[in-house]
Amino acid sequence: MGGHFGDLARLRHVITYSLSPFEQRAFPNYFSKGLPNVWRRFKGSVFKIAPPMIAAYLTYTWANHDHELSKRKNPADYENDA
């Protein structure tokens, strides 16, 4: 075969581009565009997500509290036992 590993197949009409890792910037516009975008997306979805989560949490805590109360014995039922 004689081809190097990257040259094993020849593809026609395919154009590939690459950029050296030394030319790339790790966090371009992170503080100027990234953080405001995160805040915008958070504000847009918090009112869709938070109410059902709060309702689920309140239901869960109420059910656990009610279950614990129902497991307790009533001392008045056992007053006349001798």
PyMOL Python script that loads the backbone (N, CA, C, O; Angstrom):
from pymol import cmd

cmd.read_pdbstr("""\
ATOM      1  N   MET A   1       0.826  -1.181   0.000  1.00  0.00           N
ATOM      2  CA  MET A   1       0.000   0.000   0.000  1.00  0.00           C
ATOM      3  C   MET A   1       0.874   1.249   0.000  1.00  0.00           C
ATOM      4  O   MET A   1       0.688   2.121  -0.849  1.00  0.00           O
ATOM      5  N   GLY A   2       1.791   1.356   0.899  1.00  0.00           N
ATOM      6  CA  GLY A   2       2.729   2.457   0.867  1.00  0.00           C
ATOM      7  C   GLY A   2       2.190   3.781   1.366  1.00  0.00           C
ATOM      8  O   GLY A   2       2.940   4.756   1.405  1.00  0.00           O
ATOM      9  N   GLY A   3       0.919   3.864   1.751  1.00  0.00           N
ATOM     10  CA  GLY A   3       0.365   5.133   2.218  1.00  0.00           C
ATOM     11  C   GLY A   3       0.554   5.303   3.713  1.00  0.00           C
ATOM     12  O   GLY A   3       0.603   4.326   4.461  1.00  0.00           O
ATOM     13  N   HIS A   4       0.660   6.539   4.134  1.00  0.00           N
ATOM     14  CA  HIS A   4       0.711   6.813   5.565  1.00  0.00           C
ATOM     15  C   HIS A   4      -0.679   6.635   6.156  1.00  0.00           C
ATOM     16  O   HIS A   4      -1.662   6.501   5.427  1.00  0.00           O
ATOM     17  N   PHE A   5      -0.755   6.636   7.479  1.00  0.00           N
ATOM     18  CA  PHE A   5      -2.035   6.336   8.118  1.00  0.00           C
ATOM     19  C   PHE A   5      -3.121   7.332   7.721  1.00  0.00           C
ATOM     20  O   PHE A   5      -4.263   6.922   7.518  1.00  0.00           O
ATOM     21  N   GLY A   6      -2.819   8.591   7.607  1.00  0.00           N
ATOM     22  CA  GLY A   6      -3.823   9.588   7.255  1.00  0.00           C
ATOM     23  C   GLY A   6      -4.165   9.602   5.787  1.00  0.00           C
ATOM     24  O   GLY A   6      -5.153  10.224   5.396  1.00  0.00           O
ATOM     25  N   ASP A   7      -3.370   8.928   4.946  1.00  0.00           N
ATOM     26  CA  ASP A   7      -3.575   8.957   3.495  1.00  0.00           C
ATOM     27  C   ASP A   7      -3.994   7.598   2.953  1.00  0.00           C
ATOM     28  O   ASP A   7      -3.655   7.272   1.815  1.00  0.00           O
ATOM     29  N   LEU A   8      -4.719   6.796   3.725  1.00  0.00           N
ATOM     30  CA  LEU A   8      -5.100   5.468   3.262  1.00  0.00           C
ATOM     31  C   LEU A   8      -6.215   5.512   2.232  1.00  0.00           C
ATOM     32  O   LEU A   8      -6.268   4.645   1.359  1.00  0.00           O
ATOM     33  N   ALA A   9      -7.098   6.480   2.301  1.00  0.00           N
ATOM     34  CA  ALA A   9      -8.193   6.583   1.335  1.00  0.00           C
ATOM     35  C   ALA A   9      -8.188   7.972   0.741  1.00  0.00           C
ATOM     36  O   ALA A   9      -7.867   8.957   1.405  1.00  0.00           O
ATOM     37  N   ARG A  10      -8.552   8.025  -0.533  1.00  0.00           N
ATOM     38  CA  ARG A  10      -8.638   9.315  -1.212  1.00  0.00           C
ATOM     39  C   ARG A  10     -10.110   9.623  -1.454  1.00  0.00           C
ATOM     40  O   ARG A  10     -10.814   8.852  -2.106  1.00  0.00           O
ATOM     41  N   LEU A  11     -10.569  10.752  -0.928  1.00  0.00           N
ATOM     42  CA  LEU A  11     -11.948  11.174  -1.098  1.00  0.00           C
ATOM     43  C   LEU A  11     -11.973  12.334  -2.071  1.00  0.00           C
ATOM     44  O   LEU A  11     -11.220  13.298  -1.935  1.00  0.00           O
ATOM     45  N   ARG A  12     -12.842  12.227  -3.047  1.00  0.00           N
ATOM     46  CA  ARG A  12     -12.956  13.302  -4.027  1.00  0.00           C
ATOM     47  C   ARG A  12     -14.083  14.243  -3.631  1.00  0.00           C
ATOM     48  O   ARG A  12     -15.082  13.812  -3.054  1.00  0.00           O
ATOM     49  N   HIS A  13     -13.929  15.505  -3.933  1.00  0.00           N
ATOM     50  CA  HIS A  13     -14.930  16.545  -3.705  1.00  0.00           C
ATOM     51  C   HIS A  13     -15.221  16.767  -2.220  1.00  0.00           C
ATOM     52  O   HIS A  13     -16.312  17.222  -1.876  1.00  0.00           O
ATOM     53  N   VAL A  14     -14.285  16.460  -1.345  1.00  0.00           N
ATOM     54  CA  VAL A  14     -14.422  16.717   0.076  1.00  0.00           C
ATOM     55  C   VAL A  14     -13.320  17.669   0.480  1.00  0.00           C
ATOM     56  O   VAL A  14     -12.140  17.390   0.265  1.00  0.00           O
ATOM     57  N   ILE A  15     -13.700  18.789   1.062  1.00  0.00           N
ATOM     58  CA  ILE A  15     -12.734  19.787   1.489  1.00  0.00           C
ATOM     59  C   ILE A  15     -12.713  19.809   3.006  1.00  0.00           C
ATOM     60  O   ILE A  15     -13.761  19.944   3.637  1.00  0.00           O
ATOM     61  N   THR A  16     -11.558  19.679   3.588  1.00  0.00           N
ATOM     62  CA  THR A  16     -11.427  19.712   5.037  1.00  0.00           C
ATOM     63  C   THR A  16     -10.554  20.894   5.424  1.00  0.00           C
ATOM     64  O   THR A  16      -9.605  21.251   4.726  1.00  0.00           O
ATOM     65  N   TYR A  17     -10.900  21.482   6.545  1.00  0.00           N
ATOM     66  CA  TYR A  17     -10.147  22.591   7.079  1.00  0.00           C
ATOM     67  C   TYR A  17      -9.723  22.233   8.496  1.00  0.00           C
ATOM     68  O   TYR A  17     -10.427  21.513   9.204  1.00  0.00           O
ATOM     69  N   SER A  18      -8.595  22.730   8.890  1.00  0.00           N
ATOM     70  CA  SER A  18      -8.153  22.504  10.258  1.00  0.00           C
ATOM     71  C   SER A  18      -7.449  23.755  10.760  1.00  0.00           C
ATOM     72  O   SER A  18      -6.946  24.571   9.988  1.00  0.00           O
ATOM     73  N   LEU A  19      -7.434  23.872  12.067  1.00  0.00           N
ATOM     74  CA  LEU A  19      -6.803  25.009  12.711  1.00  0.00           C
ATOM     75  C   LEU A  19      -5.845  24.464  13.754  1.00  0.00           C
ATOM     76  O   LEU A  19      -6.185  23.562  14.520  1.00  0.00           O
ATOM     77  N   SER A  20      -4.669  25.011  13.772  1.00  0.00           N
ATOM     78  CA  SER A  20      -3.671  24.552  14.718  1.00  0.00           C
ATOM     79  C   SER A  20      -4.139  24.821  16.149  1.00  0.00           C
ATOM     80  O   SER A  20      -4.742  25.862  16.410  1.00  0.00           O
ATOM     81  N   PRO A  21      -3.870  23.896  17.086  1.00  0.00           N
ATOM     82  CA  PRO A  21      -4.256  24.152  18.469  1.00  0.00           C
ATOM     83  C   PRO A  21      -3.561  25.371  19.055  1.00  0.00           C
ATOM     84  O   PRO A  21      -4.043  25.957  20.025  1.00  0.00           O
ATOM     85  N   PHE A  22      -2.441  25.753  18.476  1.00  0.00           N
ATOM     86  CA  PHE A  22      -1.724  26.923  18.967  1.00  0.00           C
ATOM     87  C   PHE A  22      -2.373  28.220  18.516  1.00  0.00           C
ATOM     88  O   PHE A  22      -2.072  29.285  19.055  1.00  0.00           O
ATOM     89  N   GLU A  23      -3.258  28.142  17.535  1.00  0.00           N
ATOM     90  CA  GLU A  23      -3.942  29.336  17.049  1.00  0.00           C
ATOM     91  C   GLU A  23      -5.329  29.494  17.656  1.00  0.00           C
ATOM     92  O   GLU A  23      -5.970  30.525  17.458  1.00  0.00           O
ATOM     93  N   GLN A  24      -5.799  28.507  18.382  1.00  0.00           N
ATOM     94  CA  GLN A  24      -7.120  28.578  18.961  1.00  0.00           C
ATOM     95  C   GLN A  24      -7.072  29.288  20.308  1.00  0.00           C
ATOM     96  O   GLN A  24      -6.068  29.234  21.019  1.00  0.00           O
ATOM     97  N   ARG A  25      -8.172  29.951  20.644  1.00  0.00           N
ATOM     98  CA  ARG A  25      -8.302  30.580  21.948  1.00  0.00           C
ATOM     99  C   ARG A  25      -9.223  29.721  22.790  1.00  0.00           C
ATOM    100  O   ARG A  25     -10.290  29.319  22.328  1.00  0.00           O
ATOM    101  N   ALA A  26      -8.828  29.436  24.012  1.00  0.00           N
ATOM    102  CA  ALA A  26      -9.586  28.517  24.843  1.00  0.00           C
ATOM    103  C   ALA A  26     -10.941  29.094  25.255  1.00  0.00           C
ATOM    104  O   ALA A  26     -11.950  28.393  25.170  1.00  0.00           O
ATOM    105  N   PHE A  27     -10.991  30.330  25.690  1.00  0.00           N
ATOM    106  CA  PHE A  27     -12.238  30.949  26.150  1.00  0.00           C
ATOM    107  C   PHE A  27     -12.436  32.308  25.482  1.00  0.00           C
ATOM    108  O   PHE A  27     -12.305  33.341  26.139  1.00  0.00           O
ATOM    109  N   PRO A  28     -12.747  32.321  24.195  1.00  0.00           N
ATOM    110  CA  PRO A  28     -12.963  33.627  23.561  1.00  0.00           C
ATOM    111  C   PRO A  28     -14.307  34.214  23.990  1.00  0.00           C
ATOM    112  O   PRO A  28     -15.323  33.519  23.979  1.00  0.00           O
ATOM    113  N   ASN A  29     -14.312  35.465  24.359  1.00  0.00           N
ATOM    114  CA  ASN A  29     -15.523  36.205  24.745  1.00  0.00           C
ATOM    115  C   ASN A  29     -16.262  35.532  25.900  1.00  0.00           C
ATOM    116  O   ASN A  29     -17.490  35.585  25.957  1.00  0.00           O
ATOM    117  N   TYR A  30     -15.543  34.910  26.807  1.00  0.00           N
ATOM    118  CA  TYR A  30     -16.173  34.184  27.909  1.00  0.00           C
ATOM    119  C   TYR A  30     -16.924  35.140  28.834  1.00  0.00           C
ATOM    120  O   TYR A  30     -18.077  34.885  29.182  1.00  0.00           O
ATOM    121  N   PHE A  31     -16.287  36.228  29.231  1.00  0.00           N
ATOM    122  CA  PHE A  31     -16.924  37.148  30.167  1.00  0.00           C
ATOM    123  C   PHE A  31     -17.848  38.136  29.467  1.00  0.00           C
ATOM    124  O   PHE A  31     -18.845  38.553  30.057  1.00  0.00           O
ATOM    125  N   SER A  32     -17.551  38.522  28.234  1.00  0.00           N
ATOM    126  CA  SER A  32     -18.370  39.525  27.570  1.00  0.00           C
ATOM    127  C   SER A  32     -19.645  38.944  26.969  1.00  0.00           C
ATOM    128  O   SER A  32     -20.673  39.621  26.944  1.00  0.00           O
ATOM    129  N   LYS A  33     -19.599  37.698  26.483  1.00  0.00           N
ATOM    130  CA  LYS A  33     -20.784  37.110  25.860  1.00  0.00           C
ATOM    131  C   LYS A  33     -21.275  35.856  26.575  1.00  0.00           C
ATOM    132  O   LYS A  33     -22.473  35.572  26.559  1.00  0.00           O
ATOM    133  N   GLY A  34     -20.386  35.109  27.194  1.00  0.00           N
ATOM    134  CA  GLY A  34     -20.760  33.835  27.795  1.00  0.00           C
ATOM    135  C   GLY A  34     -21.605  33.977  29.041  1.00  0.00           C
ATOM    136  O   GLY A  34     -22.677  33.380  29.135  1.00  0.00           O
ATOM    137  N   LEU A  35     -21.138  34.756  29.997  1.00  0.00           N
ATOM    138  CA  LEU A  35     -21.877  34.911  31.249  1.00  0.00           C
ATOM    139  C   LEU A  35     -23.216  35.619  31.063  1.00  0.00           C
ATOM    140  O   LEU A  35     -24.198  35.196  31.671  1.00  0.00           O
ATOM    141  N   PRO A  36     -23.306  36.678  30.253  1.00  0.00           N
ATOM    142  CA  PRO A  36     -24.638  37.254  30.018  1.00  0.00           C
ATOM    143  C   PRO A  36     -25.589  36.273  29.340  1.00  0.00           C
ATOM    144  O   PRO A  36     -26.791  36.301  29.601  1.00  0.00           O
ATOM    145  N   ASN A  37     -25.069  35.408  28.477  1.00  0.00           N
ATOM    146  CA  ASN A  37     -25.920  34.413  27.826  1.00  0.00           C
ATOM    147  C   ASN A  37     -26.424  33.399  28.842  1.00  0.00           C
ATOM    148  O   ASN A  37     -27.581  32.984  28.775  1.00  0.00           O
ATOM    149  N   VAL A  38     -25.579  32.995  29.779  1.00  0.00           N
ATOM    150  CA  VAL A  38     -26.008  32.067  30.825  1.00  0.00           C
ATOM    151  C   VAL A  38     -27.105  32.717  31.666  1.00  0.00           C
ATOM    152  O   VAL A  38     -28.106  32.073  31.981  1.00  0.00           O
ATOM    153  N   TRP A  39     -26.928  33.966  32.025  1.00  0.00           N
ATOM    154  CA  TRP A  39     -27.931  34.671  32.833  1.00  0.00           C
ATOM    155  C   TRP A  39     -29.255  34.804  32.078  1.00  0.00           C
ATOM    156  O   TRP A  39     -30.323  34.628  32.664  1.00  0.00           O
ATOM    157  N   ARG A  40     -29.188  35.114  30.783  1.00  0.00           N
ATOM    158  CA  ARG A  40     -30.398  35.250  29.970  1.00  0.00           C
ATOM    159  C   ARG A  40     -31.137  33.919  29.885  1.00  0.00           C
ATOM    160  O   ARG A  40     -32.362  33.887  30.008  1.00  0.00           O
ATOM    161  N   ARG A  41     -30.422  32.834  29.680  1.00  0.00           N
ATOM    162  CA  ARG A  41     -31.053  31.524  29.581  1.00  0.00           C
ATOM    163  C   ARG A  41     -31.620  31.083  30.935  1.00  0.00           C
ATOM    164  O   ARG A  41     -32.665  30.435  30.987  1.00  0.00           O
ATOM    165  N   PHE A  42     -30.937  31.432  32.026  1.00  0.00           N
ATOM    166  CA  PHE A  42     -31.444  31.105  33.363  1.00  0.00           C
ATOM    167  C   PHE A  42     -32.742  31.840  33.638  1.00  0.00           C
ATOM    168  O   PHE A  42     -33.704  31.240  34.116  1.00  0.00           O
ATOM    169  N   LYS A  43     -32.782  33.149  33.339  1.00  0.00           N
ATOM    170  CA  LYS A  43     -33.998  33.936  33.556  1.00  0.00           C
ATOM    171  C   LYS A  43     -35.141  33.431  32.705  1.00  0.00           C
ATOM    172  O   LYS A  43     -36.294  33.466  33.135  1.00  0.00           O
ATOM    173  N   GLY A  44     -34.843  32.963  31.505  1.00  0.00           N
ATOM    174  CA  GLY A  44     -35.894  32.489  30.616  1.00  0.00           C
ATOM    175  C   GLY A  44     -36.509  31.179  31.054  1.00  0.00           C
ATOM    176  O   GLY A  44     -37.662  30.900  30.723  1.00  0.00           O
ATOM    177  N   SER A  45     -35.765  30.364  31.795  1.00  0.00           N
ATOM    178  CA  SER A  45     -36.291  29.042  32.135  1.00  0.00           C
ATOM    179  C   SER A  45     -36.587  28.853  33.615  1.00  0.00           C
ATOM    180  O   SER A  45     -37.202  27.852  33.983  1.00  0.00           O
ATOM    181  N   VAL A  46     -36.175  29.774  34.477  1.00  0.00           N
ATOM    182  CA  VAL A  46     -36.372  29.565  35.909  1.00  0.00           C
ATOM    183  C   VAL A  46     -37.847  29.558  36.285  1.00  0.00           C
ATOM    184  O   VAL A  46     -38.238  28.827  37.195  1.00  0.00           O
ATOM    185  N   PHE A  47     -38.670  30.344  35.617  1.00  0.00           N
ATOM    186  CA  PHE A  47     -40.094  30.384  35.954  1.00  0.00           C
ATOM    187  C   PHE A  47     -40.860  29.210  35.360  1.00  0.00           C
ATOM    188  O   PHE A  47     -42.020  28.991  35.708  1.00  0.00           O
ATOM    189  N   LYS A  48     -40.228  28.451  34.468  1.00  0.00           N
ATOM    190  CA  LYS A  48     -40.845  27.232  33.956  1.00  0.00           C
ATOM    191  C   LYS A  48     -40.460  26.030  34.810  1.00  0.00           C
ATOM    192  O   LYS A  48     -41.236  25.080  34.921  1.00  0.00           O
ATOM    193  N   ILE A  49     -39.293  26.057  35.404  1.00  0.00           N
ATOM    194  CA  ILE A  49     -38.761  24.912  36.138  1.00  0.00           C
ATOM    195  C   ILE A  49     -39.040  25.020  37.642  1.00  0.00           C
ATOM    196  O   ILE A  49     -39.404  24.028  38.273  1.00  0.00           O
ATOM    197  N   ALA A  50     -38.874  26.203  38.213  1.00  0.00           N
ATOM    198  CA  ALA A  50     -38.946  26.361  39.666  1.00  0.00           C
ATOM    199  C   ALA A  50     -40.327  26.045  40.254  1.00  0.00           C
ATOM    200  O   ALA A  50     -40.370  25.329  41.254  1.00  0.00           O
ATOM    201  N   PRO A  51     -41.453  26.518  39.720  1.00  0.00           N
ATOM    202  CA  PRO A  51     -42.739  26.215  40.363  1.00  0.00           C
ATOM    203  C   PRO A  51     -43.051  24.718  40.472  1.00  0.00           C
ATOM    204  O   PRO A  51     -43.482  24.282  41.540  1.00  0.00           O
ATOM    205  N   PRO A  52     -42.855  23.914  39.429  1.00  0.00           N
ATOM    206  CA  PRO A  52     -43.106  22.478  39.626  1.00  0.00           C
ATOM    207  C   PRO A  52     -42.141  21.837  40.623  1.00  0.00           C
ATOM    208  O   PRO A  52     -42.531  20.934  41.363  1.00  0.00           O
ATOM    209  N   MET A  53     -40.896  22.291  40.651  1.00  0.00           N
ATOM    210  CA  MET A  53     -39.941  21.729  41.607  1.00  0.00           C
ATOM    211  C   MET A  53     -40.332  22.103  43.033  1.00  0.00           C
ATOM    212  O   MET A  53     -40.237  21.269  43.934  1.00  0.00           O
ATOM    213  N   ILE A  54     -40.766  23.336  43.251  1.00  0.00           N
ATOM    214  CA  ILE A  54     -41.195  23.764  44.583  1.00  0.00           C
ATOM    215  C   ILE A  54     -42.443  22.998  45.004  1.00  0.00           C
ATOM    216  O   ILE A  54     -42.549  22.565  46.152  1.00  0.00           O
ATOM    217  N   ALA A  55     -43.391  22.829  44.079  1.00  0.00           N
ATOM    218  CA  ALA A  55     -44.608  22.081  44.398  1.00  0.00           C
ATOM    219  C   ALA A  55     -44.282  20.622  44.729  1.00  0.00           C
ATOM    220  O   ALA A  55     -44.862  20.053  45.653  1.00  0.00           O
ATOM    221  N   ALA A  56     -43.367  20.024  43.989  1.00  0.00           N
ATOM    222  CA  ALA A  56     -42.978  18.638  44.253  1.00  0.00           C
ATOM    223  C   ALA A  56     -42.295  18.524  45.609  1.00  0.00           C
ATOM    224  O   ALA A  56     -42.543  17.573  46.350  1.00  0.00           O
ATOM    225  N   TYR A  57     -41.436  19.486  45.943  1.00  0.00           N
ATOM    226  CA  TYR A  57     -40.750  19.452  47.238  1.00  0.00           C
ATOM    227  C   TYR A  57     -41.740  19.605  48.388  1.00  0.00           C
ATOM    228  O   TYR A  57     -41.655  18.881  49.380  1.00  0.00           O
ATOM    229  N   LEU A  58     -42.673  20.539  48.263  1.00  0.00           N
ATOM    230  CA  LEU A  58     -43.656  20.744  49.326  1.00  0.00           C
ATOM    231  C   LEU A  58     -44.559  19.518  49.487  1.00  0.00           C
ATOM    232  O   LEU A  58     -44.892  19.141  50.610  1.00  0.00           O
ATOM    233  N   THR A  59     -44.956  18.897  48.379  1.00  0.00           N
ATOM    234  CA  THR A  59     -45.765  17.684  48.457  1.00  0.00           C
ATOM    235  C   THR A  59     -45.000  16.557  49.122  1.00  0.00           C
ATOM    236  O   THR A  59     -45.548  15.817  49.939  1.00  0.00           O
ATOM    237  N   TYR A  60     -43.726  16.431  48.766  1.00  0.00           N
ATOM    238  CA  TYR A  60     -42.892  15.372  49.341  1.00  0.00           C
ATOM    239  C   TYR A  60     -42.709  15.554  50.847  1.00  0.00           C
ATOM    240  O   TYR A  60     -42.833  14.592  51.605  1.00  0.00           O
ATOM    241  N   THR A  61     -42.414  16.779  51.286  1.00  0.00           N
ATOM    242  CA  THR A  61     -42.220  17.008  52.714  1.00  0.00           C
ATOM    243  C   THR A  61     -43.539  16.846  53.482  1.00  0.00           C
ATOM    244  O   THR A  61     -43.539  16.318  54.594  1.00  0.00           O
ATOM    245  N   TRP A  62     -44.661  17.292  52.905  1.00  0.00           N
ATOM    246  CA  TRP A  62     -45.944  17.111  53.563  1.00  0.00           C
ATOM    247  C   TRP A  62     -46.263  15.627  53.703  1.00  0.00           C
ATOM    248  O   TRP A  62     -46.709  15.190  54.764  1.00  0.00           O
ATOM    249  N   ALA A  63     -46.040  14.845  52.644  1.00  0.00           N
ATOM    250  CA  ALA A  63     -46.355  13.418  52.685  1.00  0.00           C
ATOM    251  C   ALA A  63     -45.481  12.691  53.696  1.00  0.00           C
ATOM    252  O   ALA A  63     -45.971  11.820  54.413  1.00  0.00           O
ATOM    253  N   ASN A  64     -44.196  13.030  53.769  1.00  0.00           N
ATOM    254  CA  ASN A  64     -43.320  12.397  54.762  1.00  0.00           C
ATOM    255  C   ASN A  64     -43.753  12.747  56.179  1.00  0.00           C
ATOM    256  O   ASN A  64     -43.762  11.882  57.055  1.00  0.00           O
ATOM    257  N   HIS A  65     -44.110  13.996  56.411  1.00  0.00           N
ATOM    258  CA  HIS A  65     -44.562  14.423  57.734  1.00  0.00           C
ATOM    259  C   HIS A  65     -45.862  13.704  58.117  1.00  0.00           C
ATOM    260  O   HIS A  65     -46.003  13.218  59.239  1.00  0.00           O
ATOM    261  N   ASP A  66     -46.796  13.643  57.185  1.00  0.00           N
ATOM    262  CA  ASP A  66     -48.067  12.978  57.453  1.00  0.00           C
ATOM    263  C   ASP A  66     -47.869  11.478  57.685  1.00  0.00           C
ATOM    264  O   ASP A  66     -48.549  10.884  58.522  1.00  0.00           O
ATOM    265  N   HIS A  67     -46.955  10.877  56.961  1.00  0.00           N
ATOM    266  CA  HIS A  67     -46.667   9.456  57.150  1.00  0.00           C
ATOM    267  C   HIS A  67     -46.071   9.195  58.535  1.00  0.00           C
ATOM    268  O   HIS A  67     -46.444   8.236  59.211  1.00  0.00           O
ATOM    269  N   GLU A  68     -45.149  10.051  58.945  1.00  0.00           N
ATOM    270  CA  GLU A  68     -44.556   9.888  60.283  1.00  0.00           C
ATOM    271  C   GLU A  68     -45.605  10.054  61.376  1.00  0.00           C
ATOM    272  O   GLU A  68     -45.569   9.337  62.376  1.00  0.00           O
ATOM    273  N   LEU A  69     -46.531  10.983  61.203  1.00  0.00           N
ATOM    274  CA  LEU A  69     -47.598  11.154  62.191  1.00  0.00           C
ATOM    275  C   LEU A  69     -48.536   9.954  62.217  1.00  0.00           C
ATOM    276  O   LEU A  69     -49.017   9.576  63.285  1.00  0.00           O
ATOM    277  N   SER A  70     -48.801   9.357  61.078  1.00  0.00           N
ATOM    278  CA  SER A  70     -49.719   8.219  61.045  1.00  0.00           C
ATOM    279  C   SER A  70     -49.103   6.959  61.638  1.00  0.00           C
ATOM    280  O   SER A  70     -49.831   6.045  62.026  1.00  0.00           O
ATOM    281  N   LYS A  71     -47.775   6.891  61.715  1.00  0.00           N
ATOM    282  CA  LYS A  71     -47.123   5.720  62.300  1.00  0.00           C
ATOM    283  C   LYS A  71     -47.122   5.757  63.823  1.00  0.00           C
ATOM    284  O   LYS A  71     -46.914   4.721  64.455  1.00  0.00           O
ATOM    285  N   ARG A  72     -47.348   6.914  64.428  1.00  0.00           N
ATOM    286  CA  ARG A  72     -47.314   7.038  65.889  1.00  0.00           C
ATOM    287  C   ARG A  72     -48.572   6.465  66.509  1.00  0.00           C
ATOM    288  O   ARG A  72     -49.660   6.538  65.937  1.00  0.00           O
ATOM    289  N   LYS A  73     -48.405   5.905  67.669  1.00  0.00           N
ATOM    290  CA  LYS A  73     -49.558   5.382  68.399  1.00  0.00           C
ATOM    291  C   LYS A  73     -50.196   6.499  69.217  1.00  0.00           C
ATOM    292  O   LYS A  73     -49.520   7.421  69.671  1.00  0.00           O
ATOM    293  N   ASN A  74     -51.492   6.398  69.392  1.00  0.00           N
ATOM    294  CA  ASN A  74     -52.216   7.369  70.196  1.00  0.00           C
ATOM    295  C   ASN A  74     -52.226   6.873  71.647  1.00  0.00           C
ATOM    296  O   ASN A  74     -52.803   5.819  71.916  1.00  0.00           O
ATOM    297  N   PRO A  75     -51.609   7.595  72.589  1.00  0.00           N
ATOM    298  CA  PRO A  75     -51.561   7.129  73.987  1.00  0.00           C
ATOM    299  C   PRO A  75     -52.948   7.032  74.617  1.00  0.00           C
ATOM    300  O   PRO A  75     -53.122   6.254  75.555  1.00  0.00           O
ATOM    301  N   ALA A  76     -53.920   7.768  74.156  1.00  0.00           N
ATOM    302  CA  ALA A  76     -55.276   7.724  74.737  1.00  0.00           C
ATOM    303  C   ALA A  76     -55.943   6.382  74.480  1.00  0.00           C
ATOM    304  O   ALA A  76     -56.846   6.001  75.226  1.00  0.00           O
ATOM    305  N   ASP A  77     -55.536   5.668  73.468  1.00  0.00           N
ATOM    306  CA  ASP A  77     -56.113   4.357  73.175  1.00  0.00           C
ATOM    307  C   ASP A  77     -55.684   3.303  74.196  1.00  0.00           C
ATOM    308  O   ASP A  77     -56.338   2.268  74.321  1.00  0.00           O
ATOM    309  N   TYR A  78     -54.621   3.546  74.911  1.00  0.00           N
ATOM    310  CA  TYR A  78     -54.076   2.535  75.823  1.00  0.00           C
ATOM    311  C   TYR A  78     -54.160   2.950  77.305  1.00  0.00           C
ATOM    312  O   TYR A  78     -53.433   2.392  78.127  1.00  0.00           O
ATOM    313  N   GLU A  79     -55.014   3.900  77.661  1.00  0.00           N
ATOM    314  CA  GLU A  79     -55.103   4.373  79.043  1.00  0.00           C
ATOM    315  C   GLU A  79     -55.675   3.329  80.002  1.00  0.00           C
ATOM    316  O   GLU A  79     -55.223   3.226  81.143  1.00  0.00           O
ATOM    317  N   ASN A  80     -56.658   2.560  79.554  1.00  0.00           N
ATOM    318  CA  ASN A  80     -57.346   1.615  80.443  1.00  0.00           C
ATOM    319  C   ASN A  80     -56.745   0.222  80.410  1.00  0.00           C
ATOM    320  O   ASN A  80     -57.316  -0.698  80.997  1.00  0.00           O
ATOM    321  N   ASP A  81     -55.621   0.035  79.748  1.00  0.00           N
ATOM    322  CA  ASP A  81     -54.973  -1.282  79.755  1.00  0.00           C
ATOM    323  C   ASP A  81     -54.303  -1.500  81.104  1.00  0.00           C
ATOM    324  O   ASP A  81     -53.594  -0.630  81.610  1.00  0.00           O
ATOM    325  N   ALA A  82     -54.533  -2.648  81.664  1.00  0.00           N
ATOM    326  CA  ALA A  82     -53.906  -2.909  82.969  1.00  0.00           C
ATOM    327  C   ALA A  82     -53.245  -4.253  82.998  1.00  0.00           C
ATOM    328  O   ALA A  82     -52.670  -4.636  84.016  1.00  0.00           O
TER     329      ALA A  82
END
""", "prot")
cmd.dss("prot")
cmd.show_as("cartoon", "prot")
cmd.util.cbc("prot")
cmd.orient("prot")
